[in-house]
């Protein structure tokens, strides 16, 4: 279930469009995948080591709190929590968009599309309210259902390869600028590799299970990403692939006809739904972990009979619903507000990776007597690569994203001061 949570959260809506985005760069995109994969695997190993040392609920928040104290812990929890529920809004919109394959009316009626997107939010809220096992089972089923069409198109596509389509640099662009562009595009595919560490309180033998699930899940997703890009680039000419609005569906139609197109369309909807389920689980547990440490209001830590932090789950879904209403009722202005919030969420999701990379070294230094100098070599290497990878990811997101992300984090300062006041009053 933990591995499915990692794979399911990483493979969301973006992977279905990535081959088209990478098509203009040809074989250079393989170099981009390899470099970003190395960074992601190092980050996975950082999270694996952290989860073995600190098998606590909250994932990135818990590690940063342990490594850098209350303020850094709150700061990351604040931004990460907002990023989680805002990102869920994007997944609900993506699922609704893919659903137009089966119900074209969703593309012509904003109220219907909005109602469908909001209903998805509350379906996954209900699933997660029933406990970790309920959401875990959905994660397993949806991950299998999404991987089947992706894997089928990828592996059977190798039997239809046209070697003439595989060109290293089809548009003869400068190598370094093309490499930077492909790395920026592929960075987003690895968001979510930390997922198994967030619900640690509900995991059996978390010190063993979470590290294994994190590394295995990241490797599985990486393998599928690289193979699918090669397969689709060999199946379709670069210009055709770059113009495709649904590259996996178009590839399936080439090989099997219309029924293949429908099957991949269904896989895309399931993929979005599965990722929405996994990220909804996280939007409840991150503020709950912060509340347990008295850094968020205490009601975030309250649990229902199934052991779920129900207040944070319902509040987050309510905020997503408001965001959906703005998006679907506000016309162009609503779309701009929606895009603006997603922009904020992007930077706030990436920042914890950089903090966690350094938190690993900080925690090991604080436990100095338990580690020899030799024990620091491998973690130090992985943390260093993970830190550079995280900085590159933030750089690749653009100056506007970083600026608005910083403003989002600064908005949390009054909340932190209010919590300090409450804690001192209670003391």
N, C-alpha and C positions, 0 to 999 in steps of 0.2 A: 504493500500500500504506500509506503514512503517513497519507493522508487517511482511508482506511478504518479505520485504527487509531484515529484521533481520533473519527470518527463512531460506530464500533462501541463504543468505550469510553464515550462519552457516552450513547448510546441503549442502555441496558441493560434492566433489568426495570421501572424506575419509570415510564417513559413510557406503558406500557400501562395504568397506573392513574391518571395525572395528570388526565385530563379529568374523571373522577369526583370527584376531590378538589377541583377548581376549580369544579365545577358550581354549588355554592351561592352563589358570588360573581358569576356571570354575566359581563357585559361588563367588570366591574372587573378580572377576571383578565387581560384583554388589556393593560391598563395595567401590571399586574404583570409580564407577560411582556416588554413593551417595556423597562421599567426594568432588569430583570435581564439582558435580552439586551444592553443597552448596556454594562453592567458586564462581562459575559462577553466581549464583543467587544474591549473595552479590555484585558482580561486576555490574550486571544488575541494582541493586538498587542504586549503586553509580552513574552510568550513568543516571539513571532516575532522581535522585536528581540534578545532575549537569545540565542536559538539562532543568529542570524546572527553575533553577536559572539563567542559561545562554543559552537561546534558540538561539544560534548563529551557523552559518555555520562553518564547519570544524571539529566538533565532538571533539575527543581527543585533537587535536591541540588547539582548542579554549579554552578548559578548562585549559590546562597546561599553555598556554600563560597568561590567567587571573590569575592563581595561582602562577606562578613562574617567569613571566616576559618574555622579548623578547628572550633572549638566549635559555632558556629551550623550549620555544614555537617553535623557528626555528629548534632547534636540533631534536625535536620529529617530526615536520612536514617533515623535510628532510628525516629522516629514514623511517617514516611511508609512505611517498609518494613512495619511491623506493620499499618498501615492497609491496605496492599495485600493482604496475605494474608488478613487478617480479612474484608476486603470480598469477596474471592473466595469465602469461605464463604457469605456472604449470597447471592451470585449462584448458587452451586450449589443452595442451598435454594430459591431462586426458580424455577430451571429445573425442579427436581423437582416443585415445586408446579404449574407450568403443564403438566407431563407427565401430570398426573392427568386432563387432558382426554381423553387417548388410553388411559391405563392407570389406571382408577379405583382399582385395588387399592393403588396407591402412597399413596392418602389414608387407607388403613385398616391399613397395615402399616408400623410404624416401622422395623423391620429392613430391609425391602425398600427403603423410601425412602432410608434411610441408605446402603445399598449402592449405590443408583443415583447419589446425590449424590457419594459418594466416587469412584465409577468415572469420573464426569465430570471430577473434579479430576485424576485420573491420565491420562486421555486427553489433556487439554490440556497436561499436563506432558510427555508423550511427544511431542506435536506441537512444542512449543517446544524440546525437547531436540535436535530435528533441524535447528535453525538459524533465523535471522531470516526467510529466504525462506519456509520452511515455515509459520511462524506468520503471516507477511504474506499468503500465499495464502489461508489460512483466514479471515483478517480481511476480505479482499476478498469472498470467496464468502458468508460469513455476513452481511456488511453489506448486500450486494445482496438476499439472501434475506429479511432482516428489513425492509428498506425497501419491498420490493414490496407486501406486504399492508398496511403502514401507509400508504403513498402511495395505494394503491388505495382504501382506506376513506376517506382524507382527501379526495381529489380527486373521487371519484364521489359522496361524501357531499354535495358542494356542489350536485349536481343534485337532491337530495332535501331541501333545506333548507326548513324551515318558519319563516318570519319571526317568527311568534308566539313561538317558543321562544327567540329572541334578545332577552334582557332585560338591561339594563345592571346593575341591582341588584335581583335578584328578591326578596330578603328585607329590603330597605330597611335594611341595616346601615350603621353609620357609615363614610364613605368611607375615612378614613385608616387605621382599624383593619383594614378589609377589604383595603386595598392592602398593608399590612404583612404580613397573613396570606398573600396570594397570592404576594408576593415571597419569603416564607420557603419556601413550597411549591415554587416554580419554581427556586429557587437550586440545589437538588440535581440538577436535570436537566443542569447544565453541568459537573459534576465529570468530569474526564477530558480536558478540552480541552488539557492539557499533554502528552498521551500521546506525540505524535510526537517530542518532544524527548528522551525517556528512552533509546531505543536508538540514539542518534546515531552510535555507532561502527559500526553496520551499515547506515547510510543513505548512498546515493550522493549526492554533493554536498550534505552536510547544511546548509551555510550558505544554500543556496537552497531545497532541498526542504522542510526542516522548517518555516520560516516560512510558505511557501505552503500546506502541508498543514494547519497549525494554523489559519490564518485561513479557508481554504476549508471545512475540516471543521466549524468552529464556526458559520459562516454557514449551511451546509447543515442542520445539526441545528436551529439557531434557526428557520429557515424552516419546517421540518417541524413543530416544536413548536407554533408559533403557528397555522399553517393547520389542523393536526389538532384543536386545541382549538376553533377557530371552527366547523369542520365538524361535530364531534360535538355541540356545544352547539346548533347549528341543526337537527340531525337528531333529537335526543331532548329532551323536556321536562326542565327542570332537576332536578326531583325524581326522575324516572326515571333520569337520568344519574348523579346523586349516589348512588343506591342500587345502581348496577351494580358487580358484582365484577370484571367484565372488559369495560370500555366499548367497546373496539375490536371485540372478538368479538361483543358484543351488537349493535353497529351493523352489522357484516357480516351477522349473522343477519337483521336487519330488511330489509336490501337484497337479499340473495341466498339466504336460507334457511340450513339447517344446514351445507351445505358451506362457506359463508363463515365460519361460526363455527369450523369445524375448521381452515380455512386460516390464520386469524389466530392460533389456538392454536398451530399449528406455527410461525408467525412469532415468537411470544413465546418458545418454547423455543429457536429458533435465535438470537434476540436475546440471551438469557442466555448461551448457549454461546459466541457470538462475543465478548461482553464479557468472559467468563471467560478466553477465549484471550488477549485483548489485555492484561488486567490481570495474567495469569500471566507474560507476557513482561516486564512492568515489575517484577514482584517478584524477578526474577533480576538485572536490570540496575542497579537502584538500590543494593543492597548491594555489587555488584561495583565500581561507580564509587567508593564510599566506601572499599572495601578497596584499590583502586588508589592512593588518597591516604593509605593507612595509618591510616585512621580506623575500619575494621572489620577483623576477623581476616582474614589474608591468603588463607585458603582460599576466601573468597567471590569472589576474583578469578580463581580457576582456571577454565580453560575446557576443554571437550571438543573432539573433532576438528572439530565443526561450528562452533566459536567461541562456544559458549553457556556462560555462567557457571553450570555445572551444579550446583555445591554449593548456591548460593543458591536455585536453582530447586527442587531436590529437598527441601531443608530447609523451604522455605516451604510446599510442597505437603504435607509430612509434618505440619507444624503445623496446616494447614487440616484434614487428615484427623483429627487429634486433636480439633480443635474440632467437626468433624462428629460424631464418635463421642460426645462429651459432649452435643451437641444432641439426637441421636436415641436415646441410651441412658439419658439422665438424667431423663426425664419432665419435669415442670414445672420442677424445679431446673435441668435441662440447658438448657431453653429460656431461662430467666432468665440463665444464664451466657453463653449465646450472644448474647442481646440486649445484655447488658452489654458484651461485647467489641466488638460492632458499634457501640455508642454511642461507645466509645473511638476506634474507627477513623474515625468521622465527623469528629470535631474534628481528628484528626491529618492527615486528608486536606486539610482546608480551610486549615490554618495555613501551609503552604508558599506559597499564593497571596499572602498578605500580605507574607511575607518576599521573594518574588521581585519584587513590585512595587517595593519599596525597593532591592532588589539591583541592579535596572537602573540607577537613579540613582547608586548607590554605585560600580558598575563604570565608568560613564561619567565620574564625578568622578576616579577613579583613573587613567583614561586621558585626563585633561583636555586634554593637548596635541593629541589627535586630534579634539577636538570644539570648535566655537565655541559661543558663548552661544545662538545661534539653533538649534543642533542639539539643545539641551535642551528646547525648547518642546513639541514633539509628544510625545516620550517622557515628559516630566514630566507632561503632561496625562493620558496613558494610564496611567502609573504611579499618579498620584493617584486617578483614578477606580477603577482596579483595587484599590488599597489600601482605599479606602472600601467597595467592593463586598465584599472579603474580610472586613472587619470586620463588615459587615452579615450576611454568611453565617454567621459564627461566632455573632453575636448571635441570629440566627434559629434556630440549632441548639439553643438553650436553655442555661440556667445549668448544669444537671447535665452536659450533654455537654462544655461547656468545662472544668468542674472535673475530670471524669475524664480528659479529654484532657491536661490539665496534669499530673496524676498519672502518666499514661503516659509523658510526656516526662521527668519527674523520675526515673522508674525507669531511664532510660538513663544517668544520671550515673555510677553505679558502673562501668558498661561503659566509659564514656569514660575514667575514671580508670585502669581496667585497661589500656586501650590505650595511655595515656600511659606507664604503667610498662613495657610491652613495648617501646615505641619508645625509651625512655631506656636500657633494658637492651641493646637492639640497637646503639644508638649507642655 
